[in-house]
Structure formats: structure tokens, C-alpha cells
Amino acid sequence: MAKENTGQHQQTEARRKKLTLILGVSGLCILFYILGAWQNNNVPASYSKMGCETKSNPSSSTSSSSSESLDFKSHNQDEFKETNQTIKYFEPCDLSLSEYTPCEDRQRGRKFDRNMMKYRERHCPSKDELLYCLIPPPPNYKIPFKWPQSRDYAWYGNIPHKELSVEKAVQNWIQVEGDRFRFPGGGTMFPRGADAYIDDIARLIPLTNGGIRTAIDTGCGVASFGAYLLKRDIMAVSFAPRDTHEAQVQFALERGVPAIIGIMGSRRLPYPARAFDLAHCSRCLIPWFKNDGLYLMEVDRVLRPGGYWILSGPPINWKQYWRGWERTEEDLKQEQDSIEDVAKSLCWKKVIEKGDLSIWQKPINHIECKKLKQNKKSPPICSSSDNADSAWYKDLEPCVTPLPNTNNPEESAGGALEDWPDRAFAVPPRIIRGTIQDINTEMFREDNEVWKERIAHYKKIVPELSRGRFRNIMDMNAYLGGFAASMLKYPSWVMNVVPVHAEKQTLGVIYERGLIGTYQDWCEGFSTYPRTYDMIHAGGLFTLYDNRCDLTLILLEMDRILRPEGTVVLRDNVEMLTKVEKIAKGMKWNTQIVDHEKGPYNPEKILVAVKTYWTGQPSNNSNNN
């Protein structure tokens, strides 16, 4: 009887232990599930300074609150291994380099031929000239004004150049008012202001019905034309060289207006064929009539079928202005006749000449343009084997870029575009026609859905994204422009960069969406001034350039471009991001790696970084480069 009681007791004890074990395991599972869910949703309230100590800056619009840390490491113990190696900290460059533009350095440019402005084109530093230091902001640098106030004002301390306010004083480009610049919106050919000038254009062509979305402004000055086009939902790429008109493009970007350093010289502009609905030159000093009209042929290449070219300034309306221009009537008449002849050879139609404005229109196709082949005086059509979209260090050619074939005289070559704003999410003609290999309509639409989810996630990890904190944004590896399209609801614009090493050259698709962008080799410097972008985004860029060039140089270039307290969002695999994070910390960036929008088990992660606020120290021998 004692044995039976002992056996029953042992069985009861065993059941009790088994039940305890089951309850314990279940409890642990529930606990870990709750912790995981909490961890995945516990995002920082702000990444504006990420808990860093920064120099006091009363003009800054960002929050000073510190951020909570996401416990990323707990999800990735195997991949995320701390290193004992010390971080390499980069020193500031000399203050004389505060406006350093690596590939547009004027001293280097003097070594090159002045013919066709070659000396003002891109000429990048050799390996022994590369800088491994941080470009310093001026001592009195302040965070720029927020848009739309920035259109009209900029801090003098950020761009301490008064030359234009003196040289162009009568033309109202820019004025100095105490510690700030004011941009009245004037220009050489629009003394009543850019707004009134654009209204004059709108009376001559349908400017505001959605048919014109992308524009290019050659020789832009401080980009007032582009600034006032924005209120009409027209996005202009403005460009000007780095020349004696000091810091034109820098002023434009400080205002929150898209601009890039560039010139019409001996090479193609860094844009695909059929990119712009409108091209504009207001006394831009480009010799359109020289080299047998080579520069107008380049405008024709980047101009969309049915697009407009607008010219104001010499020689237009020369009968009224020839004395003030200090040129002879014969000289000006000959120049205008030469421009008219080139336009005819391109089959452009003269729409109107009224007052100071002259407007031409490109044909929608080349069916009726038989004289291009028959008239020996006309330039030939370029070889069909030439890639019309190719434009990185590609020399200009004295030939007309052929339009895609069409059999219908009423059909727009290459496919018609939707009016803006429908254009942004309509399937681009290049994809419909199958000219982008391995990208079809379904993939395009899926990419749009992906970016809806990603932007929703970005708003959680970078709340300032939806609060107007970022005006000038760059996407360093833009693919189809999905990031930029998803940002259209915010008061920002995105420079979509398609790397020349990207597997698919999609910049033409981006322009067909009504967005803007450029080509770039990220082993070289970008054609902009320091501190001209509020936010930089890049997905898979460092994997693309791994083993192509030094990743440190790419990060230093990002630091040069980024404004103090600017934000960086990078997507890549864990191994690459941890390598990038180590370099970024040495550049005084505050960094954090967070989970993918799909959750912690996705191998792709997101690195969020913020450039800290600091300025250069004045020295007796500091001169602007």
C-alpha cells in the first residue's frame, strides 16, 4: 500500500513539473512576443539632433530633444559585431575651402582650353589632389530660412558675396539688407520681376494647363525664373557655370530652388533625350549661332516632341535695344538670322515674336521633316546606333537626334504624356514601349506601392519628413523615381540621380514622370556647392560602388553637399551599413541603424544619420576658393 501511494505521488510530481515547464515556456514566448512588438514600434520621436551636443543656433528650425535608441542589435546578434578598431575622425579642411566644388575648381580649370568653354566644364581632381577632410561652413553660418520664405531671403553669412548685389543692382537680382540677402525676383530681361515675365509668356503659350511640367533654364543667374515657375507647378532645372558672377547656383539652392553647376560647352548636358517640355534662355550669353548651331542641336536633343524654346535678350528685339547693347544693327540682324536658320534646319516652328520674347516649337515627330535629309545645308540626322540618352562626358555632335519612329503624323514620337499631375503616376511611355530592359508596367506599379509603404515608415523614423523640415532633397540612386514621386505631397523637391554605373539607365523614365534629375558617377564630386541639400537618400548605393572606388570619398562628398543638421537615410545590407556607419561617425554624424519597414528579419536595414552643427574658425589667410 505504501508502494502504491509512493507511485501516485511520483506521478503527480511529474505531472506538476511538466505543467510548470509548459507554463514557463509559454510565458517566455508571450513575453518575447510582447517585447518584439514593442521594440518594432518604439521609434524615435525625432532624429533632428539625435541627442548630440551642437553649437547653439537660434535660427535652426529643428527640435533639440534627444532620441530614444532602437535596440537593433538584439535582432541581429550574429551579423552585428562590434569592432575593437578605433574610429578615424576627420579634421576640418582649411576655411579657404568653404565653397570647394571638386570638379569645378577654377584654378584647375585654367589649365584647359578656352575653346567652347572647356575650361569651365567638369575637371575632377587627380588621386593625389583628393581631400580627406570636412569642408567647413563659414564662421557665421545659420540654418537657411524655410520654404517659402527662403525664396525671397537668405542669410548673408552663409554666402558672403556682395558682388552680384553691386554688379546687378539695377536689374534687381539680389539686394543686401543687414544680415540677409533679399531676392526681389528681378532679372536682366524682366525688370518688372520674374512673376510678370512668366505671365507674359503664359499669354503666348499654354503654360499652366498641365502640359508643361519640366523646364531647363540655361544661364540661370540666381534662378528667379525657376523660383516663380514653381507656383505654376513647373519644375525647372536651372544651371550656370562657376564663373565671375560669383555663387549664382549657390544662391539658387540656398533659396530652395533646383539648380546645378553646369555650362553648354563641348559636351552634352547630363540629361536624357526628350527630357524637358520647355527650354529657356534670358540673356544667357550662349552663342547659339556659332559652331553651325551645335548648341541648339543639343537643346533639340533634350527637348520633348512639341516642346518650346524661349529666347529673350540679344538679338531679340534688336531694333529697340541695339544702342544699349553696344552692338551694330548689322551684327545683331545677322545673329538673329543665323538663329532662325538653325531653328528651321531643326524643323522648329516659330510660334511668335512679341516684344522681348521669341518662341519656337519642336515638331511632335520627324515625318514631315524630310528636308533634314534632302537639304545639304541642314545638319544630318545622328546615327540610329547612337544612344540619345547617353550624356555623361559625351561630346556634342553636329547632327540632329532622331525621334522614335511613328507612322501617324498626329502621333507624338516616343509616346504622349499625361498632363500634370496625372503624369507622376501614369506608366511612362519608355516603359510602355519596352525600351527599359526587364521593366514592365506591372513592375512600375508595384514600385509605386512599395514607396507608399516606405514613406510611411520614413515618417516614423524621421518625423521631420512630413513637417516641411527638408526642402532640397537628393536621391543618390533614384531608379524609377518612386521616392521623389511619393514626396510630392510635401513642400520639397528631389534631385533624382541615376548613377552611370547603375544596371538600368532610367533617367528618361524619371523625366517622363514629370520629375527632374541628372546622371552622376559617384566616384567623382557632384556639380553643386557645399551645404546645398537638407536631406540625402540612397538605396543600395554603397553596394553598387563597393570595389569601384573608396567609399570614404563618397561619404565625404555627401558631407560636403549636406547642410549642418541635415539628414541622411541609407538602405543597404547590414554588413555594408555597419561599415558605412563607422566612417560616418568619424565625420561628426550621429547615426542609428533601424529595421526595414517589413520588420526586423529583413536582411536590408536603414541607416539614419544627422550631420552635426559646427562651423569653421576664421583665420587671417582665409580666402574663398
Secondary structure, 3 states (H helix, E strand, C coil): CHHHHHHHHHHHHHHHHHHHHHHHHHHHHHHHHHHHHHHHHCCCCCCCCCCCCCCCCCCCCCCCCCCCCCCCHHHCCCCCCCCCCCCCCCCECCHHHCCCCHHHCHHHHCCCCCHHHHHHCCCCCCHHHCCCCECCCCCCCCCCCCCCHHHCEEEHHHCCCCHHHHHCCCCCCCEEECCEEECCCCECCECCCHHHHHHHHHCCCCCCCCCCCEEEEECCCCCHHHHHHHHHCCEEEEEECCCCCCCHHHHHHHCCCCEEECCCCCECCCCCCCCEEEEEEECCCCCCCCHHHHHHHHHHHHEEEEEEEEEECCCCCHHHHCCCCCCCHHHHHHHHHHHHHHHHHCCCEEEEEECCEEEEECCCCCCCCCHHHHCCCCCCECCCCCCCCCCCCCECCCCECCCCCCCCCCCCCCCCCCCCCHHHCCCCHHHHCCCCCCCCHHHHHHHHHHHHHHHHHHHHHCHHHHCCCCCEEEECCCCCCHHHHHCCCCCCEEEEEEECCCCCCCHHHHHHCCCEEEEECCCCCCCCCCCCEEEEEEECHHHHHCCCCCHHHHHHHHHHHEEEEEEEEEEEEHHHHHHHHHHHHCCCEEEEEECECCECCCCEEEEEEEECCCCCCCCCCCCCC
